[in-house]
């Protein structure tokens, strides 16, 4: 299993933007066959070092994760939104 974790810092972390962005991430559920697990949570601590939203996804293989990256819904709907609202994005990928 491959775990793919992304942290997003939004340019405008208003409650409205956080909710819309979390919803966009969660909208991938059921649309991308390779996606085995999906969580998207909004940070509750809100410290200076915190990122605003975390995305946790899981895939059966590295090939499945790579297919997710180029899937039309992810690449055409989710990525453009995330790039338009984020000032910083970082990732960690590991094998379980």
N, CA, C and O of each residue as an XYZ file, in Angstrom:
384
protein
N       0.849     -1.177      0.000
C       0.000      0.000      0.000
C       0.893      1.238      0.000
O       1.916      1.273      0.684
N       0.504      2.244     -0.764
C       1.216      3.517     -0.823
C       0.343      4.583     -0.158
O      -0.835      4.728     -0.485
N       0.932      5.319      0.769
C       0.242      6.442      1.412
C       0.813      7.737      0.856
O       2.028      7.925      0.796
N      -0.079      8.617      0.455
C       0.257      9.903     -0.168
C      -0.371     10.982      0.702
O      -1.596     11.088      0.775
N       0.463     11.785      1.364
C      -0.021     12.825      2.273
C       0.415     14.185      1.730
O       1.584     14.397      1.410
N      -0.542     15.093      1.633
C      -0.263     16.437      1.137
C      -0.741     17.440      2.180
O      -1.803     17.268      2.779
N       0.049     18.487      2.393
C      -0.338     19.599      3.258
C      -0.469     20.852      2.399
O       0.394     21.150      1.573
N      -1.554     21.573      2.608
C      -1.848     22.771      1.827
C      -1.927     23.985      2.741
O      -2.608     23.960      3.767
N      -1.221     25.057      2.357
C      -1.358     26.352      3.027
C      -2.087     27.255      2.031
O      -1.598     27.509      0.931
N      -3.250     27.728      2.433
C      -4.059     28.553      1.547
C      -3.630     30.013      1.613
O      -3.216     30.508      2.661
N      -3.736     30.687      0.479
C      -3.444     32.120      0.438
C      -4.438     32.895      1.290
O      -4.083     33.878      1.940
N      -5.687     32.440      1.278
C      -6.747     33.032      2.094
C      -7.394     31.890      2.878
O      -8.186     31.120      2.336
N      -7.049     31.797      4.143
C      -7.537     30.687      4.970
C      -8.811     31.055      5.725
O      -8.975     30.695      6.890
N      -9.704     31.769      5.062
C     -10.994     32.092      5.682
C     -11.803     30.810      5.826
O     -11.582     29.855      5.081
N     -12.727     30.774      6.762
C     -13.554     29.568      6.929
C     -14.253     29.141      5.637
O     -14.379     27.946      5.368
N     -14.702     30.095      4.849
C     -15.382     29.775      3.591
C     -14.438     29.093      2.608
O     -14.796     28.084      2.000
N     -13.236     29.639      2.450
C     -12.261     29.049      1.523
C     -11.799     27.678      2.001
O     -11.601     26.771      1.193
N     -11.627     27.526      3.304
C     -11.245     26.217      3.841
C     -12.321     25.176      3.537
O     -12.009     24.065      3.109
N     -13.574     25.532      3.755
C     -14.672     24.584      3.520
C     -14.790     24.220      2.043
O     -14.973     23.048      1.712
N     -14.689     25.200      1.156
C     -14.780     24.938     -0.279
C     -13.633     24.041     -0.727
O     -13.839     23.112     -1.507
N     -12.437     24.312     -0.242
C     -11.270     23.540     -0.649
C     -11.322     22.127     -0.096
O     -10.996     21.175     -0.806
N     -11.725     21.973      1.148
C     -11.895     20.630      1.702
C     -12.925     19.860      0.879
O     -12.722     18.685      0.571
N     -14.016     20.509      0.526
C     -15.046     19.880     -0.287
C     -14.533     19.455     -1.653
O     -14.897     18.389     -2.150
N     -13.697     20.274     -2.259
C     -13.118     19.928     -3.561
C     -12.270     18.672     -3.431
O     -12.346     17.783     -4.280
N     -11.467     18.590     -2.382
C     -10.638     17.394     -2.178
C     -11.511     16.160     -1.945
O     -11.272     15.107     -2.536
N     -12.508     16.290     -1.098
C     -13.377     15.154     -0.799
C     -14.236     14.736     -1.992
O     -14.740     13.614     -2.034
N     -14.401     15.629     -2.951
C     -15.210     15.308     -4.130
C     -14.570     14.242     -5.011
O     -15.216     13.730     -5.925
N     -13.322     13.901     -4.753
C     -12.663     12.829     -5.527
C     -13.212     11.454     -5.177
O     -13.064     10.510     -5.954
N     -13.849     11.333     -4.007
C     -14.373     10.043     -3.560
C     -15.328      9.469     -4.604
O     -16.287     10.127     -5.008
N     -15.060      8.239     -5.035
C     -15.918      7.559     -5.985
C     -15.679      7.916     -7.437
O     -16.278      7.309     -8.325
N     -14.815      8.890     -7.702
C     -14.560      9.313     -9.085
C     -13.258      8.764     -9.649
O     -13.067      8.746    -10.865
N     -12.362      8.317     -8.778
C     -11.044      7.844     -9.205
C     -10.885      6.417     -8.708
O     -10.718      6.200     -7.508
N     -10.933      5.430     -9.616
C     -10.960      4.023     -9.194
C      -9.745      3.576     -8.384
O      -9.865      2.683     -7.545
N      -8.593      4.171     -8.614
C      -7.372      3.744     -7.918
C      -7.317      4.220     -6.473
O      -6.511      3.722     -5.686
N      -8.146      5.158     -6.124
C      -8.142      5.763     -4.792
C      -8.806      4.813     -3.796
O     -10.016      4.594     -3.852
N      -8.001      4.244     -2.876
C      -8.509      3.269     -1.909
C      -8.948      3.897     -0.592
O      -9.773      3.330      0.124
N      -8.398      5.065     -0.273
C      -8.714      5.748      0.987
C      -8.556      7.239      0.747
O      -7.636      7.667      0.050
N      -9.454      8.033      1.326
C      -9.411      9.480      1.159
C      -9.867     10.159      2.442
O     -10.950      9.880      2.956
N      -9.032     11.050      2.950
C      -9.369     11.918      4.084
C      -8.901     13.318      3.735
O      -7.862     13.480      3.096
N      -9.639     14.318      4.138
C      -9.200     15.707      4.013
C      -9.674     16.429      5.261
O     -10.873     16.523      5.519
N      -8.722     16.938      6.034
C      -9.062     17.590      7.287
C      -8.505     18.992      7.382
O      -7.422     19.285      6.874
N      -9.258     19.853      8.040
C      -8.852     21.241      8.276
C      -8.145     21.321      9.624
O      -8.634     20.795     10.624
N      -7.003     21.977      9.642
C      -6.211     22.129     10.862
C      -7.025     22.847     11.949
O      -7.698     23.843     11.683
N      -6.948     22.325     13.164
C      -7.688     22.940     14.273
C      -6.791     23.755     15.211
O      -7.297     24.536     16.017
N      -5.483     23.588     15.120
C      -4.557     24.298     16.015
C      -4.304     25.725     15.541
O      -4.251     26.662     16.337
N      -4.147     25.870     14.212
C      -3.943     27.187     13.600
C      -2.709     27.913     14.140
O      -2.738     29.129     14.329
N      -1.627     27.169     14.388
C      -0.386     27.792     14.849
C       0.376     28.358     13.651
O       0.018     28.109     12.500
N       1.404     29.102     13.931
C       2.213     29.714     12.880
C       2.838     28.670     11.958
O       3.009     28.924     10.766
N       3.179     27.505     12.494
C       3.823     26.468     11.685
C       2.835     25.517     11.019
O       3.233     24.666     10.224
N       1.561     25.656     11.335
C       0.543     24.765     10.792
C       0.263     25.030      9.318
O       0.329     26.166      8.849
N      -0.046     23.965      8.606
C      -0.654     24.087      7.289
C      -2.162     24.058      7.511
O      -2.625     23.667      8.582
N      -2.926     24.468      6.507
C      -4.358     24.647      6.695
C      -5.182     23.381      6.488
O      -6.145     23.141      7.216
N      -4.809     22.573      5.501
C      -5.565     21.367      5.165
C      -4.587     20.231      4.912
O      -3.541     20.424      4.292
N      -4.936     19.049      5.397
C      -4.159     17.835      5.114
C      -5.025     16.898      4.275
O      -6.219     16.732      4.528
N      -4.395     16.290      3.271
C      -5.037     15.276      2.444
C      -4.273     13.975      2.638
O      -3.053     13.942      2.477
N      -4.980     12.904      2.981
C      -4.372     11.578      3.120
C      -5.073     10.652      2.137
O      -6.288     10.466      2.200
N      -4.295     10.076      1.230
C      -4.845      9.125      0.264
C      -4.000      7.855      0.300
O      -2.827      7.882      0.673
N      -4.620      6.742     -0.096
C      -3.918      5.452     -0.133
C      -4.227      4.755     -1.441
O      -5.328      4.852     -1.982
N      -3.212      4.044     -1.937
C      -3.283      3.338     -3.204
C      -2.667      1.955     -3.050
O      -1.804      1.739     -2.200
N      -3.122      1.018     -3.886
C      -2.579     -0.344     -3.836
C      -1.128     -0.412     -4.283
O      -0.379     -1.275     -3.824
N      -0.717      0.495     -5.183
C       0.638      0.429     -5.743
C       1.086      1.816     -6.185
O       0.285      2.747     -6.272
N       2.369      1.934     -6.460
C       2.919      3.178     -6.990
C       2.313      3.475     -8.361
O       2.043      4.632     -8.684
N       2.098      2.433     -9.168
C       1.458      2.618    -10.471
C       0.060      3.212    -10.316
O      -0.330      4.091    -11.085
N      -0.693      2.739     -9.329
C      -2.030      3.288     -9.088
C      -1.955      4.750     -8.654
O      -2.787      5.559     -9.062
N      -0.968      5.094     -7.832
C      -0.826      6.482     -7.409
C      -0.479      7.366     -8.610
O      -0.980      8.485     -8.723
N       0.361      6.873     -9.489
C       0.728      7.640    -10.681
C      -0.469      7.794    -11.622
O      -0.627      8.834    -12.263
N      -1.309      6.765    -11.706
C      -2.527      6.860    -12.524
C      -3.482      7.905    -11.939
O      -4.139      8.634    -12.683
N      -3.557      7.975    -10.611
C      -4.371      8.989     -9.929
C      -3.898     10.393    -10.285
O      -4.708     11.290    -10.518
N      -2.581     10.577    -10.325
C      -2.018     11.894    -10.609
C      -2.498     12.447    -11.951
O      -2.722     13.650    -12.087
N      -2.656     11.564    -12.943
C      -3.043     12.019    -14.279
C      -4.524     11.762    -14.597
O      -4.983     12.050    -15.702
N      -5.258     11.224    -13.633
C      -6.686     10.976    -13.851
C      -7.359     12.307    -14.207
O      -7.065     13.328    -13.586
N      -8.261     12.307    -15.201
C      -8.883     13.568    -15.645
C      -9.550     14.379    -14.537
O      -9.477     15.607    -14.556
N     -10.194     13.730    -13.581
C     -10.840     14.507    -12.517
C      -9.799     15.162    -11.607
O      -9.922     16.338    -11.267
N      -8.783     14.405    -11.219
C      -7.731     14.963    -10.366
C      -6.968     16.065    -11.101
O      -6.812     17.174    -10.590
N      -6.495     15.743    -12.311
C      -5.662     16.692    -13.060
C      -6.456     17.877    -13.606
O      -5.921     18.981    -13.712
N      -7.721     17.660    -13.954
C      -8.495     18.707    -14.592
C      -9.376     19.532    -13.676
O      -9.719     20.669    -14.001
N      -9.747     18.969    -12.528
C     -10.651     19.658    -11.605
C      -9.985     20.031    -10.279
O     -10.068     21.174     -9.831
N      -9.329     19.058     -9.665
C      -8.810     19.267     -8.316
C      -7.493     20.052     -8.337
O      -7.358     21.050     -7.628
N      -6.531     19.614     -9.136
C      -5.235     20.306     -9.167
C      -5.349     21.787     -9.532
O      -4.745     22.619     -8.855
N      -6.100     22.148    -10.575
C      -6.200     23.588    -10.872
C      -6.765     24.401     -9.707
O      -6.301     25.509     -9.434
N      -7.767     23.847     -9.023
C      -8.315     24.560     -7.858
C      -7.246     24.727     -6.785
O      -7.052     25.823     -6.259
N      -6.552     23.635     -6.462
C      -5.560     23.686     -5.395
C      -4.445     24.675     -5.725
O      -4.005     25.433     -4.860
N      -3.999     24.665     -6.950
C      -2.936     25.602     -7.346
C      -3.411     27.049     -7.279
O      -2.616     27.952     -7.018
N      -4.693     27.273     -7.512
C      -5.206     28.649     -7.514
C      -5.419     29.206     -6.107
O      -5.438     30.424     -5.927
N      -5.578     28.337     -5.109
C      -5.876     28.824     -3.756
C      -4.725     28.663     -2.769
O      -4.804     29.168     -1.649
N      -3.662     27.971     -3.160
C      -2.583     27.658     -2.210
C      -1.350     28.522     -2.403
O      -0.978     28.863     -3.526
N      -0.726     28.868     -1.290
C       0.563     29.558     -1.326
C       1.711     28.573     -1.153
O       2.851     28.876     -1.504
N       1.410     27.376     -0.604
C       2.436     26.356     -0.399
C       1.777     24.982     -0.348
O       0.711     24.803      0.240
N       2.446     24.012     -0.983
C       1.975     22.626     -0.971
C       3.199     21.742     -0.750
O       4.202     21.883     -1.449
N       3.118     20.825      0.226
C       4.202     19.871      0.467
C       3.620     18.466      0.549
O       2.448     18.281      0.875
N       4.464     17.477      0.245
C       3.975     16.103      0.180
C       4.963     15.137      0.799
O       6.166     15.392      0.852
N       4.420     14.010      1.269
C       5.207     12.858      1.701
C       4.498     11.624      1.151
O       3.281     11.486      1.279
N       5.279     10.726      0.533
C       4.750      9.470      0.008
C       5.575      8.341      0.589
O       6.805      8.392      0.582
N       4.891      7.310      1.097
C       5.633      6.190      1.658
C       4.872      4.890      1.441
O       3.663      4.873      1.208
N       5.628      3.807      1.526
C       5.040      2.492      1.371
C       4.751      1.906      2.751
O       5.620      1.880      3.623
N       3.512      1.434      2.935
C       3.107      0.833      4.224
C       3.646     -0.568      4.330
O       3.418     -1.242      5.334
